[in-house]
Amino acid sequence: MADVLPLVEARLRTALGEPDARAGVTFLGTDRIEVLRFQDIGQEPAVVRYATLGMSAQPMSDPTAVLADPVKGPRAELILSVRSGVVDTDKVLRPLAVLAASPQVEGVIVAPGASLDIGEPLWPGAPFTSVLVAEPGGLVEDLELDEPLDPVRFLPLLPMTPNEAAWKRVHGAQALQERWLTNGTDLRDPSRKSVPLD
Protein backbone atom coordinates (compact mmCIF):
# COMPACT_ATOMS: atom_id res chain seq x y z
CA MET A 1 0.00 0.00 0.00
CA ALA A 2 1.46 3.36 -1.02
CA ASP A 3 2.25 5.86 1.73
CA VAL A 4 -0.47 8.48 1.44
CA LEU A 5 1.24 11.44 3.12
CA PRO A 6 3.92 12.23 0.50
CA LEU A 7 1.13 12.34 -2.11
CA VAL A 8 -0.92 14.62 0.14
CA GLU A 9 2.00 16.98 0.71
CA ALA A 10 2.70 17.09 -3.03
CA ARG A 11 -0.94 18.02 -3.70
CA LEU A 12 -0.78 20.80 -1.06
CA ARG A 13 2.43 22.19 -2.59
CA THR A 14 0.92 22.11 -6.09
CA ALA A 15 -2.16 24.03 -4.93
CA LEU A 16 -0.67 26.38 -2.33
CA GLY A 17 3.05 26.71 -3.15
CA GLU A 18 5.99 26.03 -0.86
CA PRO A 19 5.28 26.06 2.89
CA ASP A 20 7.33 28.63 4.80
CA ALA A 21 6.97 26.87 8.16
CA ARG A 22 5.89 23.53 9.58
CA ALA A 23 5.35 22.15 13.05
CA GLY A 24 4.60 18.65 14.28
CA VAL A 25 2.59 17.46 17.25
CA THR A 26 2.30 13.90 18.55
CA PHE A 27 -0.47 12.92 20.94
CA LEU A 28 -0.30 9.80 23.07
CA GLY A 29 -1.49 6.82 21.06
CA THR A 30 -1.76 8.69 17.75
CA ASP A 31 0.33 9.24 14.64
CA ARG A 32 2.26 12.49 14.28
CA ILE A 33 0.26 15.39 12.87
CA GLU A 34 2.09 18.19 11.09
CA VAL A 35 0.72 21.63 10.26
CA LEU A 36 2.19 23.44 7.26
CA ARG A 37 1.95 27.21 6.82
CA PHE A 38 1.60 28.75 3.37
CA GLN A 39 1.76 32.51 2.74
CA ASP A 40 -0.39 33.74 -0.14
CA ILE A 41 1.15 37.14 -0.80
CA GLY A 42 -0.41 37.32 -4.26
CA GLN A 43 -3.69 38.30 -2.61
CA GLU A 44 -4.45 41.72 -1.20
CA PRO A 45 -4.68 41.67 1.74
CA ALA A 46 -2.26 38.77 2.14
CA VAL A 47 -3.65 35.45 3.37
CA VAL A 48 -1.93 32.77 5.41
CA ARG A 49 -3.13 29.19 5.10
CA TYR A 50 -2.55 26.43 7.61
CA ALA A 51 -2.92 22.85 6.36
CA THR A 52 -2.73 19.65 8.39
CA LEU A 53 -0.64 16.72 7.21
CA GLY A 54 -1.13 13.35 8.86
CA MET A 55 -4.86 13.11 9.44
CA SER A 56 -5.30 11.26 6.12
CA ALA A 57 -2.69 8.58 6.92
CA GLN A 58 -5.50 6.43 8.35
CA PRO A 59 -9.11 6.31 7.16
CA MET A 60 -11.72 7.72 9.54
CA SER A 61 -13.93 4.94 10.87
CA ASP A 62 -17.50 4.78 12.11
CA PRO A 63 -17.38 5.19 15.91
CA THR A 64 -20.10 2.52 16.24
CA ALA A 65 -18.06 -0.09 14.32
CA VAL A 66 -16.61 -2.92 16.40
CA LEU A 67 -13.38 -2.97 14.36
CA ALA A 68 -11.94 -0.08 12.38
CA ASP A 69 -11.29 -0.87 8.72
CA PRO A 70 -7.58 -0.18 8.10
CA VAL A 71 -8.17 0.52 4.39
CA LYS A 72 -11.71 1.70 3.61
CA GLY A 73 -13.17 4.91 4.95
CA PRO A 74 -13.06 8.66 4.34
CA ARG A 75 -9.72 10.46 4.50
CA ALA A 76 -9.24 14.19 4.97
CA GLU A 77 -6.91 17.02 5.85
CA LEU A 78 -7.93 20.41 7.25
CA ILE A 79 -7.18 23.88 5.85
CA LEU A 80 -7.65 27.19 7.67
CA SER A 81 -7.24 30.49 5.77
CA VAL A 82 -6.93 33.84 7.60
CA ARG A 83 -5.69 37.30 6.70
CA SER A 84 -2.07 37.65 7.73
CA GLY A 85 -0.54 40.51 9.66
CA VAL A 86 -3.70 41.36 11.65
CA VAL A 87 -3.01 39.25 14.75
CA ASP A 88 -0.57 36.44 15.59
CA THR A 89 -2.47 33.41 14.31
CA ASP A 90 0.54 31.05 14.33
CA LYS A 91 -0.54 29.72 17.74
CA VAL A 92 -3.36 27.96 15.86
CA LEU A 93 -0.94 25.15 14.98
CA ARG A 94 -1.60 23.09 18.10
CA PRO A 95 -5.42 23.48 18.05
CA LEU A 96 -5.40 22.46 14.37
CA ALA A 97 -3.32 19.39 15.20
CA VAL A 98 -5.79 18.53 17.97
CA LEU A 99 -8.67 18.71 15.47
CA ALA A 100 -6.76 16.62 12.94
CA ALA A 101 -6.08 13.97 15.61
CA SER A 102 -9.74 13.81 16.71
CA PRO A 103 -10.66 10.92 14.35
CA GLN A 104 -7.91 8.79 15.94
CA VAL A 105 -8.46 10.01 19.52
CA GLU A 106 -12.25 10.29 19.67
CA GLY A 107 -13.30 8.04 16.79
CA VAL A 108 -15.22 10.79 14.99
CA ILE A 109 -15.69 11.25 11.26
CA VAL A 110 -14.97 14.84 10.22
CA ALA A 111 -17.28 15.84 7.35
CA PRO A 112 -18.71 19.01 5.79
CA GLY A 113 -21.35 20.64 7.99
CA ALA A 114 -19.77 19.41 11.22
CA SER A 115 -18.75 21.69 14.07
CA LEU A 116 -15.41 21.09 15.75
CA ASP A 117 -14.95 22.75 19.14
CA ILE A 118 -11.53 23.40 20.67
CA GLY A 119 -12.88 24.59 24.02
CA GLU A 120 -10.44 27.52 24.00
CA PRO A 121 -9.56 30.36 21.60
CA LEU A 122 -8.06 29.16 18.31
CA TRP A 123 -5.14 31.52 19.00
CA PRO A 124 -4.51 33.97 21.88
CA GLY A 125 -7.28 36.56 21.99
CA ALA A 126 -9.25 34.93 19.15
CA PRO A 127 -13.04 35.42 19.26
CA PHE A 128 -13.42 31.83 17.97
CA THR A 129 -13.37 28.55 19.90
CA SER A 130 -14.81 26.33 17.17
CA VAL A 131 -14.88 25.90 13.41
CA LEU A 132 -17.43 24.88 10.80
CA VAL A 133 -16.20 22.26 8.34
CA ALA A 134 -16.98 23.52 4.82
CA GLU A 135 -17.31 21.70 1.49
CA PRO A 136 -14.02 20.62 -0.12
CA GLY A 137 -12.84 21.14 -3.68
CA GLY A 138 -12.49 24.89 -3.94
CA LEU A 139 -8.92 25.54 -2.84
CA VAL A 140 -7.31 22.11 -3.08
CA GLU A 141 -8.80 19.39 -5.26
CA ASP A 142 -9.50 15.94 -3.83
CA LEU A 143 -6.56 13.55 -4.12
CA GLU A 144 -7.62 10.30 -5.78
CA LEU A 145 -5.87 7.22 -4.39
CA ASP A 146 -5.55 3.71 -5.80
CA GLU A 147 -8.49 1.40 -5.17
CA PRO A 148 -9.76 0.42 -2.64
CA LEU A 149 -8.65 3.61 -0.83
CA ASP A 150 -11.07 6.53 -0.61
CA PRO A 151 -9.82 9.89 -1.94
CA VAL A 152 -8.29 12.46 0.41
CA ARG A 153 -10.55 15.50 0.78
CA PHE A 154 -9.14 18.88 1.83
CA LEU A 155 -11.74 20.40 4.14
CA PRO A 156 -11.77 24.18 4.66
CA LEU A 157 -12.39 25.32 8.25
CA LEU A 158 -14.48 28.44 8.92
CA PRO A 159 -13.96 29.93 12.41
CA MET A 160 -17.16 30.42 14.44
CA THR A 161 -17.79 32.61 17.46
CA PRO A 162 -19.54 30.89 20.41
CA ASN A 163 -22.81 32.66 19.45
CA GLU A 164 -22.53 31.47 15.85
CA ALA A 165 -21.78 27.91 17.00
CA ALA A 166 -24.85 27.92 19.27
CA TRP A 167 -27.01 29.35 16.46
CA LYS A 168 -25.69 26.73 14.03
CA ARG A 169 -26.65 23.92 16.44
CA VAL A 170 -30.27 25.10 16.25
CA HIS A 171 -30.55 26.23 12.61
CA GLY A 172 -27.91 24.13 10.82
CA ALA A 173 -24.72 24.78 8.87
CA GLN A 174 -26.48 25.88 5.67
CA ALA A 175 -28.45 28.57 7.49
CA LEU A 176 -25.32 29.94 9.15
CA GLN A 177 -23.43 30.04 5.86
CA GLU A 178 -26.37 31.88 4.25
CA ARG A 179 -26.34 34.37 7.14
CA TRP A 180 -22.60 34.96 6.60
CA LEU A 181 -23.17 35.43 2.85
CA THR A 182 -26.11 37.79 3.30
CA ASN A 183 -24.10 39.99 5.68
CA GLY A 184 -20.95 39.96 3.53
CA THR A 185 -18.96 38.43 6.41
CA ASP A 186 -15.20 38.28 5.82
CA LEU A 187 -14.55 34.77 7.13
CA ARG A 188 -10.79 35.28 6.79
CA ASP A 189 -10.79 38.23 9.23
CA PRO A 190 -9.09 36.80 12.34
CA SER A 191 -10.64 39.43 14.60
CA ARG A 192 -14.14 39.69 13.11
CA LYS A 193 -17.24 39.99 15.26
CA SER A 194 -20.15 37.57 15.26
CA VAL A 195 -22.60 37.94 12.38
CA PRO A 196 -26.02 39.41 13.44
CA LEU A 197 -28.16 36.42 14.44
CA ASP A 198 -31.56 37.90 15.41
Helices and strands as residue ranges (DSSP letters): H 4-16, E 21-25, E 33-40, E 47-53, G 55-57, E 75-83, G 90-92, H 93-106, E 115-117, E 130-133, E 152-160, H 162-171, H 173-182
